[in-house]
Amino acid sequence: MKRIAFLILLLLSLAVQGEAQDGSRKISPAYHLYIGFTAAAACVPEDGPYLTKLSLDAAFRDLRFGFGRKKAGPEPMSWWLASGPKSTLPVYVVFGEGTITAHELCPHTRCDGKIVKAWFTAENDSFSGVLAVVADSDVAGRDDIVNQETSENLEDAVVPIPRCIFECKLPLMETLAWTDDCAVRQQESSVGGMEFCFALPAADLLQGKPLTFEFPFRHDDFAEPGTLTVRFIPVKGN
C-alpha cells in the first residue's frame, strides 16, 4: 500500500511539475463548499455559565478552484478562486453565509455560596464567513492546517507538489452573549469565533468528485474538541 501511495505521489508530482513548466492552468467544475462545526459539554452548575452546545454551518456557493501559478499583486499564488459557476476570473477572497443551528447554555453559576441563574442576552443565529487564498510565501508558516498530514505528504513528495491552502474565518461577533446574577453590572461573555486552514485535494476537485472530511477541532469555549466538517458538493448541471 505504501508503495502504491508513493507511486501516486510521484505521478502527481511530475504532473504538477509539467504544468508549472508549460505555464498551463486548470480549473475545477463548480462546487458548493460547506463548513460545519459541532461541540458539546456537560453542565456543571458550580462552574457555569458557559456553552454546553454549539452547532453551526457556513456555505460558500458556486465556487471554482483554479490551479497554476498566478500573482495577486506581488504575492505568488499556486491557486485561486473563481466565484460563479462559469466564471474563470480569479479572486482571492469570497464571503459566505453562516447560521448557528443549535446553542445551549449551562444556566447557573456559584455566587456567594449559592447557585444563581444565568441567561442569554443575545441569540442571533446569522453571521458571515470569509474564505481566503493563502499566498505561497505564507503556507510554510501556518500551523493551523487541519489536514496537516495530507499537506505534508504533498510537500514531501519526490518532486514537491505545491500546497494549495485556503483560510476559513467564521467570526461570531454579535451572535451569542450571556450573563448571570453574579456578574458585575451584568457584564457579558460572548462566543468565540473560529479560524483554520485547509489543504485542497486538487486532483479530486479537478475531477468534480464530491468530498467530505471530518476532523477534531478545538473551540476556545469547550474543554474537549468538537467536530469540524469540510464538504465539497458539485453543483448540478455543471
Secondary structure, 3 states (H helix, E strand, C coil): CHHHHHHHHHHHHHHHHHHHHHCCCEECCCEEEEEEEEEECCCCHHHCCCEEEEEEEEEEEEEEEEEEEEEECCEEEEEEEEECCCCCCEECEEEEEEEEEEEEECCEEEECCEEEEEEEEEECCEEEEEEEECCHHHHCCCCCECCHHHHHHHHCCCCCCCCCEEEEEECCCCCEEEEECCCHHHCCEECCCEEEEEECCHHHHHCCCCEEEEEEECCCCCCCCEEEEEEEEECCCC
